[in-house]
Amino acid sequence: MEKQMAQCIVCGKEMRREEGIFIRGQGICAHCEKLITELTSTSPYYERIEQNLKKIW
């Protein structure tokens, strides 16, 4: 059986559907999920991640 692939909404990399999390049909890979949980408002990635997460809603 072929594994289904998705694209991470944060970094854009392809990910297997069984890896990471999905919110409203949008995937977040395990790497970005960890990055988000450790993110602070002073992080250089904060604004980029915030803008990408807004696409979910």
CORQUI-V601838 format. One record per residue. N is the residue number from 1. RES is the residue in one small letter. PHI is phi in radians with two decimals (* if undefined). PSI is psi in whole degrees, 0 to 359 (999 if undefined). D_CENTER is the distance of its C-alpha to the mean C-alpha in whole Angstrom. Layout:
n->N res->RES phi->PHI psi->PSI d_center->D_CENTER
n->N res->RES phi->PHI psi->PSI d_center->D_CENTER
//
This chain:
n->1 res->m phi->* psi->132 d_center->25
n->2 res->e phi->-1.37 psi->137 d_center->22
n->3 res->k phi->-1.37 psi->138 d_center->19
n->4 res->q phi->-1.38 psi->140 d_center->16
n->5 res->m phi->-1.95 psi->154 d_center->14
n->6 res->a phi->-2.47 psi->172 d_center->11
n->7 res->q phi->-2.01 psi->133 d_center->8
n->8 res->c phi->-1.18 psi->129 d_center->5
n->9 res->i phi->-1.27 psi->342 d_center->5
n->10 res->v phi->-1.56 psi->305 d_center->4
n->11 res->c phi->-1.79 psi->344 d_center->6
n->12 res->g phi->1.49 psi->358 d_center->8
n->13 res->k phi->-1.33 psi->152 d_center->9
n->14 res->e phi->-1.27 psi->144 d_center->10
n->15 res->m phi->-2.47 psi->152 d_center->10
n->16 res->r phi->-1.33 psi->144 d_center->12
n->17 res->r phi->-1.04 psi->333 d_center->12
n->18 res->e phi->-1.45 psi->358 d_center->13
n->19 res->e phi->-1.84 psi->144 d_center->11
n->20 res->g phi->1.36 psi->201 d_center->8
n->21 res->i phi->-2.26 psi->161 d_center->8
n->22 res->f phi->-2.22 psi->133 d_center->8
n->23 res->i phi->-2.23 psi->120 d_center->9
n->24 res->r phi->0.87 psi->39 d_center->12
n->25 res->g phi->1.45 psi->0 d_center->11
n->26 res->q phi->-1.80 psi->132 d_center->8
n->27 res->g phi->-1.59 psi->146 d_center->6
n->28 res->i phi->-2.25 psi->118 d_center->3
n->29 res->c phi->-1.16 psi->163 d_center->5
n->30 res->a phi->-1.05 psi->322 d_center->8
n->31 res->h phi->-1.09 psi->312 d_center->8
n->32 res->c phi->-1.23 psi->327 d_center->5
n->33 res->e phi->-1.04 psi->315 d_center->6
n->34 res->k phi->-1.14 psi->317 d_center->9
n->35 res->l phi->-1.03 psi->316 d_center->9
n->36 res->i phi->-1.11 psi->319 d_center->8
n->37 res->t phi->-1.20 psi->338 d_center->11
n->38 res->e phi->-1.79 psi->2 d_center->13
n->39 res->l phi->-1.24 psi->141 d_center->13
n->40 res->t phi->-2.08 psi->162 d_center->16
n->41 res->s phi->-1.17 psi->346 d_center->17
n->42 res->t phi->-1.66 psi->359 d_center->19
n->43 res->s phi->-1.15 psi->143 d_center->16
n->44 res->p phi->-1.16 psi->343 d_center->16
n->45 res->y phi->-1.61 psi->351 d_center->13
n->46 res->y phi->-0.95 psi->306 d_center->13
n->47 res->e phi->-1.12 psi->319 d_center->14
n->48 res->r phi->-1.09 psi->314 d_center->11
n->49 res->i phi->-1.16 psi->319 d_center->8
n->50 res->e phi->-1.01 psi->314 d_center->11
n->51 res->q phi->-1.12 psi->319 d_center->12
n->52 res->n phi->-1.18 psi->322 d_center->8
n->53 res->l phi->-1.20 psi->331 d_center->8
n->54 res->k phi->-1.10 psi->337 d_center->11
n->55 res->k phi->-1.14 psi->338 d_center->11
n->56 res->i phi->-1.15 psi->324 d_center->10
n->57 res->w phi->-1.78 psi->999 d_center->14
//
